[in-house]
Amino acid sequence: MSSRTLPLLFINLGGEMLYILDQRLRAQNIPPDKAKKVMNDIITTMFNNKFLEELFKPQELYSKKALRTVFDRLAHASIMRLNQASMDKLYDLMTMAFKYQVLLCPRPRDLLLVTFNHMDAIKEFVKDTPCILAQVDETYQQLIEMYTLLPSGELQLIRQTLLIFFQDMHIRVSIFLKDKVQNSNGRFVLPISGPVPHGTQIPILIRMYSCTGEETSRVQFNNGGNHTAALCEGSFELFGDRVTKLGTNMYSVCRPVETHMSGTSKHSAQHTKVNLAPNPLAKEELNLLAKLMGGLEVQKAGNAESGFRVNLFATDEEEEEALMSRPDELSYGFINIQATKDKSANAELAKIMGEFSESRESPDQSPSASSKGDDLLAMMDGL
């Protein structure tokens, strides 16, 4: 497992979230000024200096539930609100899109090009807001400095860590199903044709060598695909042609996007439940998560008139039905993070977490105080 995976996972999932929200804001005819405010607020929160300082520290990946909590808070960093079913769908779309991109990367190093495609799109969202653009550019430089000089072995380890994280996620997405790149069981169909990775040759020849290193014979074979020569390598600089389309906006052409729970066998459902079982490292994970979220500056929603709800379904009835029909093993729930009684040390965290909670709880609900002060956070039941 690579300790450098979390920044790439967060930025790529965040980029996919912004693509989806941009499409839904347009589809629901949200006034441009409000839509722009939502995008700006989320991107400002995403690239907050304190938040990124914690994010870029070498650390293990969080559980699916913990990461889902971060994105739930991030999605509610502005005046927009999502019901749980829409948030479920948003997170499903984000994760399945990035999983597909990771699977299709010809080389581990192409993960960086996917990330830079997301970063290029994020810069385009805030191109008219210099202060936010400066935040994004600063993160760009951090990514370039941290990842572009990594050896291929470390990048392969990052890719494997991502694939392990995604391996039990098999949500069917209408775009992928229509394009025939996903099967009805939610698993992706990987191509066996197309351009080979940059720096490699079309597989068609086997060379035999002697113990002295001299080539003794050649044998041609049928590789079973229709391969073409490698494309030119994409740019790893701040500006440049990334060449690959992975990580670009697949929602730019307006078409409905639906998600469906894939039918799973009893064995696979049990396997998923095992992975969601209580984690012996949960306390440490939540302590790290608290640091991450303590760096976020989440803006409170204004009055009821300025806020609005976004529905990722065609109708409210569909949204309600999706919430009721979602299998328990695919329900992430929410981690309720509470400050300990050491108020002097955690006053800022308590304040920030209180603001997070208001995005989903009614104003008259206040977080209960923890009776145990030996940890920064109390564990959520079932984590």
N, C-alpha and C positions, 0 to 999 in steps of 0.2 A: 504494500500500500504506500502510495506517495503522499508526503506531507505538504506537497505543493499543489494539490488538486483543487482545494476549496475555492481560490480566487477564480479559476477558469470555470468551474461549475456555476458559481454565483453569477458571474458576468454574462455567461451564455444563456442561462435560464432567465436572467433579468432582461436580456435583449429580446428573447422570445416573448416574454410577458408584455413588453412595450409594443411589439408588433401586433399582438392580439388585442390589446386595449385600444391602440390607435384605430384598428379596423372596427371594433365595436363602437367606439365613440362616434366614428363617421356614420356607421350603419344606423345608430339611434338618433342621428341628427342633433347631437349635443352642440350647443353654440360654440363656435371656434374659440372664443376667449376662455370658456370653461374647459374645453378639451385641452387647450394649450397649457392651462394652469395645472391640470392633472398630470400631464406628461412632464412638465418642468418640475413639479413638486416631487414626483417619484424619482426622477433622475437626480435631482439635488440630494435627496435622501440616500439614494443608491451610492453616490460618489462623495458622501460626506467624509472628510479627512479622518476623523476619529474612527469611523466605521471601517474604512479601508485599512487603517493602520493595524487594527485587530485582524482584519480579513487576510492580510498578506503575511501574517506570522505563520511559520511552519506549524501545521497542526493536522490531526486526523479529520476525515470527513465526519459531519454530523449524521445522525440517523435521518431517515426520510421524514419522520414526524417533526424533528427539530428544524430541519431546513424548511419544511412547509410552513412552520410558524413564522420564520423570518420573512418569507414571501407574503404571508397573510398580512403581517404588519406593514410591509413595504407597499402592498397594493392599496392599503388604506392610509397612505401618508398624505393624502390630499382630501379634497371635498367629495370625491367619488366613494361610493359604498357598493359592496358586493354581498349578496346573500351567500350562505354556505354552499349551496349547489353550484352557483356560478363560480365561486372561488375554487371548488373542486374541479370543475371543468377547465378553468383557467390553468390550474396547476397541472392537470393531466395533459393538456395541449402543450404546455411549456416543456414538460419532461419528455414526452414522446417525440417532439420535434428535435430536441437536442440529442436524445438517444439515437435517432436515425442519423443525424449528422456525424456523431462519433463513430457509428458503425460504418459509414461510408467513407470516412477519411482514408485516402490511399496510403498515407504514411502517418506515423504519430506526430511528426512536426506540423502536419496540416491542421492539427487542432488549433494551432496559433492563428492560422489564416481564417478559420471559422470564427474564432474569438475576435479577430480584427474586423471581420465583416459585421459582426454585431456592434462593435465599437464605432465603426464608420456610420452605421445607421443611427446609433444613439447621438453621435455628433450632429447628424443631419436634423434630428428632432429639436436640438437646442442651438442651432446655428445662429439664431437671432438673439440669443441671450448670452453675452460674452462671459459673465461671471460663472455660469454653469458650464459653458464650453471649456473654460480654463480648468475646472475640476476634472472634466472628462479627459482633457489632454494630459493632465498630470498623471492620471491613472494609466493612460496609454504608455507614457514613458516608463512607469513602473513595470508594466507588462513586458515591454521591450527589454528592459534591463534584466528582469528576473528570468525570462523564459527563452529568449532567442539564442542565448549561448549555451543552453542546456544540451547535453549529449543526447543522442537518439535513444539510448537505453532509459534515461530518466523520463523522457517524453512518452516512451512506450509504457512505462510503469504508471504514469498519469492516465494514459488511455485505458489501461487495464483496471485501474481504480474506478474510473468512471463507469466502465462496463459492468463491474461488480455491483456498483451502486444501482444501476438501471436494470439488472438482470431479471428481477421479478415483476417488472412493470410491463404489462401487455394490454394497454388500453387501445381499443380500436378507434381510429380517427378517420372521419369521412374522406378527407382529402387524400390520405394515403391509400385508403381502400379503393377510391375511384381511379387513382393513378396506378393501381395494381402493384404497389410496392409494400403492401401489408396484407397478410392473410386474415381470414375470418377469425382465427384464434388470437389475433393481436401481434403475431410475430412478423418481423420484417422480412421481405424478400430481397436478398442482396444480389446485385448484378454480377455476372461472370464475364461480361464484355466491357469494352470501353478503353479509355487511355490507361496505360500502366503508370505506376507511381513515378514521379520525377527522379531521375538518376538510375532508372532500371531499364532493362530491355524487354521486348516482347518475349514471353516464354515459349520457345519453340525448339530450343537446341540444348542437348545434353553433351557436355564435354568430358572426356575421360583423360585423367592425368596419371603419369607414372609416379613412382616414389621420389623421383628426382625433380618433379614439377613440370615435366615436359608433356605437352598434349599428345595423346596417342590416337584418339579417335573422336568422332562426333556422331551423334544420333539425333535425328529429328523426330519430333512427336507431335501429336495433335493435342493442343491445349484445351479443346472443347469450348472455346469462346471466340469472340470476334474482337481481338485486342487491337489497339492503335498505339502509335508512339506517344510518349509522355508529352503533356502540355508543358509550356514554359513555367518556371517556378514563380509562384506568387510573391509579392513584395511583403517583407516583414518590417518595413519602415512605417513611420507615422502616416505618410501619404504614399499611395501606390496602388497598382492593380493587384488584387488578391487572386485573380484568375479563377479560383473555385467559386461556385455559386452557393456552396454550403454555408449556412449562417446568414444568408440574405432573406428578405421578407417574402415568404411564400403566400402571404395574405394580400399582396399588392393587387392581385386580380380578385375582385370581390366575388366570393362564392361562400355558401353556408358551410360551416364547419361543425360537425357533430362528433361527440365521443360516445362510445358504448363500452360497457364492461364486457370483456371477452369471456366466453364460456370456458371455465377451467375444470379440470378433473378434481376429484376429491383429494388426490395426492398433492396436486399443485396448490390447491387452496390451503391444505395443511402446511405446506412448505412456506407459503407466504405468512401464515400466522406465526410460524416459528421465528421468522425473521423479525416480526414485530413484537416479540416477547420482551419482558423486562431486560434491560441492558445493565450489566454490572458496572459499566462506566458511565451510567446515566448522570450521576451527580457531577462528575468532572465535565461531562459534555454540557450540562446546563450551566455550569459556572462559566465555561467558555462562551456559551451562547449569550449569557447575560452581559459579558464584556462586549461582544459584538453589538448587541442591541442597545447597550448603554451608550454606544457612540452615535446612535441614530438620533437625529433631531426631527421628530415627527410633528407635523403641523396639525393642530386641532381643527376639526371641521368647523366651519362657521355656523351660522344659524340654519334652520331647516330649509329656508328658501334658497340659500346659496349652494347647499349640497344636493347631490342627486345620486340615484342608483343606476348601475349598469347591469343589464341582464345578458348573460352569454347564451341564453336560449331564445327561441323565437317568441315564446309567450311565457307569462308567469306560471301558467298551468304546467307547461313542460318543465320549468325549473323546479316546481314543487314535486312533480312526479319523479324527477331525477334524484332529488334529495331522498325521497322515500324508498327508492329502488336500489340505491347504492349498497353493494355488499359490505358487510362489517369489516372484512379483511382488507378492503380498499379504502376504508374511512380513516383518515389521518387524525381526526379530532384536533384539539388545540392544546398546546402546552400553556398552562396558566402560571406565569412566572410571578412570584411574590417576593417582595423585599423581606429580609430578616429583621429582627428587632434591633440590629445594630444600625439605628437610623442615621447616626452621625457619619458613618462610613458609606452608607448607601442612599443618602438623601436624593442625589441626582438620579440614580438608577430607579428609585421608587417613583420619582416624579415622571421620568420618561416612560416607565412601564405602566403607570397610571394612565398616561395619555394613549399608549397603545391599546389598553383595555377598553377605553371609551369608544374606540372604533367599532366594537362588537357588542359592548354591554350597555345597558341603560344607565343613565346618569346616576340613579339612586343606588346602584350596585357598587360597593367599595370593596377592594381586595382585603381578605381577612389576613390578620397578622399571623406569621408563623410562630409556633411555640418553640422551635428549635433554632438556636442561633449559631450552631457550629458550622453551617454552610451558608454560602451566599444565597442559594436558592433552595426552595423546597421542591422535592420531586413531585411531578404530576402522577396521579394514579394511573397505572397501566403502562407507564413508560419503562 
